[in-house]
Amino acid sequence: MVHVAVLGYGTVGSGVVEVIETNHASINKKAGNEIEIKYVLDLRDFPGDPVEKVLVHDFDVILNDPEVDIVVETMGGLHPAYEFTKAALLAGKCVCSSNKELVAQYGTELMQIAAEKDINYLFEASCGGGIPIIRPLNSSLTADEIDELAGILNGTTNYILTKMTQDGSEFEDALHEAQNNGYAERNPEADIEGYDACRKIAILSSLAYGRHIDYKEVYTEGITRITATDIKYAEAIGTRIKLLASSWKVPNMEDGFYAMVCPAMIRDTNPLYSVNDVFNAIFIHGNVLGDAMFYGRGAGKLPTASAVVADVVDCAKHLHRNILLNWSTHTLNLLNIEEAENRFFVRVKGSVSERFEEVTSVFGSIQPIQVPGVSGEFAFITDKMKEKVFAEKAEQISGGIISRIRAYF
């Protein structure tokens, strides 16, 4: 029998308990062993809930029980999740986690401990919720050299941008609706500022490229500056605005990699164009495989719990054998994002007749974009140029620019 302890009885933790109980027979068959939840750790009590039978309030009860083989960490945040995870691994217990913040910050250290103890630290649910992506990167795609990753990795921001597109609403109104529907936290900063997607692309890129990428080095912009007017322009030119997390290898450069998170306009030829609402998707390009995309619910109680339990099954099948992960402790230093090349959608004040000559003198030949109902301004798309070159040119426009969004087409 394999004994499991679940840390945290919140949304994901309670989902893990539910999935194991609901699919108990099939999970045991796939694991080749009987899986039993021996403990659930939480500071709260849950009167009337069957979990009371296995509920404990002291982590040391779990840590000091030699029967506990697998610890499931669904607490979220860095502390005490880090301390509990490290202690469990040092005690020879496998750990499965849905905590992308913890994996991004301390993943290399925790994986190294697991390898030394010949046990496992697995985190399939940390990126993309129920979408299987960690395991394919670590096994199915090992014959390929991955040279590009791009994804919609945050359901909250994708829901907000979808509502703004469908309803013409402003950002604050769409955010408020997302909060009312339970898709956004009361404090949504990690989602709307892009921090959540940043950690996820760092984790995925570390696995795809085989070396550690520090999420703090990933250039990150959120969606707080996107307006209903930006959405109108996007629709007028046949594009949609998405918060994209991406990383890519520069051709003919041995260690030339960029990574960034930012709002971007994409056309319907992009496979991520039709990914709406709270759905997530990850696009991968390999030198042998070509293009592939993984799509599904990137969050939610049961989809995320399903991914966690898949890790539990993997751990049960490899209790005393480390599953090698393609994630080195050596750091991959990203190139300065100022050197990356992009096209830009730009909005400026004034009329085309008044400002066309000034704008073309700075940005070269442009095709002005005007949208019915939007007055006192116009927009255009630049040619591809380095980020630092665009910033220099934007400063030359008198009165500055209203907004700029990267154009991925």
Disulfide bonds with the S-S distance in Angstrom:
none
